[in-house]
């Protein structure tokens, strides 16, 4: 292992780093959550990233999206993500996909991935991703934010846990996102992904980690039993 990742030790072992370097992660969405998720994955030493987003940067993204600057408005988010990864570590195999993840392309995009990380911004798209991950037989890390609040969870394929969580929820037309909430949620998502990929200290499937940064407090909720 080169000196680039020496500060990962001993929190991660050399064996953990080998697993990460050989891991293939798909990040669905390169906006507020996705930009930070991609940053953290690249800096910790993930070997292969596929970054998927059909959108371009607009002025309203500047308040929270790490990859968005006043100089790249109108640029593809996926291409900006790939450029950022190559600046951080040119050895990472990064594939930008300048398309939205859909039922039509999900099978091809998820094929070969070890895990998929949800950085999407609608209930419909997240549930579609859960179904696609189930079909591909891979775990999914779910994450979502609203204002000061965040949540994240590791979802095993075929469990339908996310569908159950959102069964009685509707889209919020008044979306609000602060600059720091995506960063905090992304850190939680990547920590769950790294623990899973390294194969040790794996969090329980179906445990929802939720919290608020306004008056910082967090909950760990077992959605398989209803216990908190």
Secondary structure, 3 states (H helix, E strand, C coil): CCHHHHHHCCCCCHHHHHHHHCCEEEEECCCHHHHHHHHHHHHHCCCEEEEECCCECCHHHCCCCCCCCCCCCCCEHHHHHHHHHHHHCCCCEEEEECCCCCHHHHHHHHCCCCEEEECCCCHHHHHHHHHHHHHHCCEEEEEEEEECEEEEEEECCCCCHHHHHCCCCCCCCCCCECCCHHHHHHHHHHHHHHHHHHCCCCCCCCEEEEEECCCCEEEEEECCCCCC
